[in-house]
Amino acid sequence: MPQPLSSKENSLFRQVIRNYEDKQYKRGLKAAEQILKKNPKHGDTMAMKALIINQQGKTEEAFALGKEALTADMKSHICWHVYGLLYRHQKNFEEAIKAYKFALKLEPESHQIQRDLAFLQIQMRDYQGYIQSRTAMLQARPQLRQNWTALAVAHHLAGNLSQAEKVLTTYEDSLKVPPSKTDYENSEAVMYKNTIIAEMQDYQRALDHLESIAKTNLDRLAVLELRADYLSKLGKKEEAADAYRALLDRNPEHPEYYTKLVEVLGIGADGAAQKAIYDEYAEKNPRCDAAKRLPLDFLVDRELITNLGDDFREAARGYLTLMLDKGVPSTFANLKHLYADQSKRDTLGSLAHEYLESKKASSDGSAPADGDSLNGEPAALYYLAQHYNYHLSRDLAKAMEYVDKGIELLPKNVEFHMTKARIWKHYGNTRKASETMDEARKLDLKDRYINTKAAKYQLRNDENETALKTMGLFTRNDSPGGPLNDLLDMQSVWYLTEDGEAWVRNGNIGLALKRFHAVYNIFDVWQEDQFDFHSFSLRKGQIRAYVDMIRWEDRLREHPFYTRAALGAIAIYVSIYDRSQATNGVNGSEDANGDEAAERKKAAKKAKKEAQKAEREAAERAAKQDPNKSKGAAAEPGKKDDDPLGFKLAATTEPLAEATKFLAPILQFSPKYIDGQIAGFEVFIRREKYLLALRCLNAALALDADHPTVHEQVVRFRQALNSKVESLPPKVAEVLKSKFTIVDDTTDLKKFNASFQEKHKDSPPHVISTVKTERLLGADKTKTEKDLAGVLSLKDASYEHAEEVLAILRQWRSGETDTFKAAAHEKWPEVTAFA
């Protein structure tokens, strides 16, 4: 029971609560101190004081005071509730839930505690607990519609669709007065009920229900789309076709409506009939792009359909001519998906050439009529430059020729300069690519997009500081930590990832890890940000969007942004572990990494100087600020970074544990991503978790049995088992033997590797992998180095393969390194890495 206070002190206590809710922490702290002077062991006041000082950034002190408050009054629901809030602030949701449950036992009628508990349960996806909490909240306040809707959502997310529908129906039946036609919350709730019926695959009932609510529902588009979808699934083709035509009349640019219309009409195999539908809408809507462009997807040269090849050429000519005459910059981007078909690729290229020749003939060598506009001849040059720069039709010499002609015609056109930068990038010349993109940026200093492209190209050229200054042109000048801090606040994942990869290439693994950890933390923030929407979405009645958000959040870390940063961090942690093993004499000697250590120290020293310079510049900017400018309300104290250069991250004693933290979400959410399985094997084989390593290896084999890295890992795993099998527990050894069947313990690994090499002798990645495996199996070092350098003579070898070989030769400290680099430079003179 809460300890009693006098009326004056009770009034002060209520003031403490108001001050906390109004974020007037200093006043609240002062009032709490007044109470504690007379009642030093008053648990509720101590708990509120702990809550206030926690908001001021004194977390450890707050926890200590919170525990002291509980000791003083174990039976106070306020003390337990505050203890739960402290844990919630620390993102320790399991402990917070325990504390809330204790508080609820002491005060079962507290709506606030029950609500906080429910939000934590849905945050942790404890659906059964959430159902219980929502049921209790509904029984306490059945007059609120959101309590009914929340219980339906709880059942829905738990998989109890019929129960969710029943809850919504019960509320509807309890209404004595029909809701207003403009009641948005009711409109959303009945549409949500309709989607639940559809999820049960009872489409006829879903259609009937939709028809009953259609006239009064405020989301007209959703009603029309769902009606068309239900009719299609029920096989009512004619009605479904009419429904999709109604949707196309509303929005003729929506590609999916055309696809669905063709599907319900059953004319998927008849190209002429499909074309007629698109022509109908193109004639009805002369400015409609989709009706002209989408037929290019299915108009192909088929033997069974006469003249369809000519139809494609004519349709492509009409579309291309229209777009180039208008000067639409995205023309190539709209058509490049067609390049997967070689005949279409060749046709589009020849049509662009025809268009260019016709414009040249009509212009008689005069300058473009519209000055700087990208139409006519410049548009054709722009298209052809992109055509020859694209990887499926690549001819970089021709691409450069056309882009230079375009720049000659329009010297101040940003698109041509950007394309030229991309061509240099594909040449492998990161320096020229960076310089050219920066020239493009200077042509339009107000364009944020070209500014970010310039920064990205600078990062690809390992110009970290220059890139940060470029980004700083569009960040807040008053940001205390400079542009980088503002980019962190804006959660600029692409920049942090590119910056981290550039620091890896520069040898500064500390700053690289800082960037990759920043990306990891951003995804954590996105996961935690849903917390506020558990209340907001129910309050505003946006239920369908809320359920979609919950499901999206459940698969958040399968996003490529996370995967790329995570793989970068895993590679660093694995290399840190390997170096520590080499230093300890496990895989080599300490001297072997002496040069690398010196390089890292040099890079770290440089980074430290640059960080100090950035701090000085930030301080100067702050000093120059207008002293009369309002600084707003007292903000929360900024958290100081105690490891700005990542030294502590790079000095970790448990690199594999850190790598596993990044790895787990990839294996969970992206099991069919082969690079994730490869990274998983590398981590688990080093941790001697052989069953987990085998799981990753088998998953990778199922995805691509001929993958070069997977072949290398198969040999390494067999080697590891041959040497370790005796020391493993019998059950583990038995499982490994039964599950690892691709290579048994009697296989000659050298012959196995030679066979794989013979099978893929013309593939550079496979040759690189087999030569590395040869060296692993004890082959002559000089021979393997020469064999590796021989990749250069393979027909399909690219400069990317040569860069990989160069990195391996440097790692081996090979005498072939300089010779190989010179030969690669001769073959690819533009590549920066070989300069």
ABEGO torsion letter per residue (X at the ends): XBBBBBAAAAAAAAAAAAAAAAGBAAAAAAAAAAAAAABAABAAAAAAAAAAAAAAGBAAAAAAAAAAAAAABAABAAAAAAAAAAAAAAGBAAAAAAAAAAAAAABAABAAAAAAAAAAAAAAGBAAAAAAAAAAAAAABAABAAAAAAAAAAAAAAGBAAAAAAAAAAAAAABABBBBAABAAAAAAAAAAAAAAAAAGBAAAAAAAAAAAAAABABAAAAAAAAAAAAAAAGBAAAAAAAAAAAAAABAABAAAAAAAAAAAGAAABAAAAAAAAAAAAAABAABAAAAAAAAAABBBBAABBGAAAAAAAAAAAAAAAAAAAGBAAAAAAAAAAAABAAAAAAAAAAAAAAAAAAAAAAGGBBBAAEABBBEAAAAAAAAAAAAABAAABBAAAAAAAAAAAAAABAABAAAAAAAAAAAAAAGBAAAAAAAAAAAAAABAABAAAAAAAAAAAAAAGBAAAAAAAAAAABBAABAAEAAAAAAAAGBAAAAAAAAAAAAAAGBAAAAAAAAAAAAAAAAAAAAAAAAAAAAAAAAGBAAAAAAAAAAAAAAAABAAAAAAAAAAAAAAAAAAAAAAAAAGAAEBAAAAAAAAAAAAAAAAAAAAAAAAAAAAAAAAAAABBAABBAEBBBBBBBBBABAAGAAAAABABAAAAAAAAAAAAAAABAABAAAAAAAAAAAAAAGBAAAAAAAAAAAAAABAABAAAAAAAAAAAAAAAAAAAABBAAAAAAAAAABAABBAABBAAAAAAAAAAAAAABAAAAAAAAAAAAAAGBBAAAAAAAAAAAAABAABBAAAAAAAAAAAAAAGBAAAAAAAAAAAAABAABAAAX
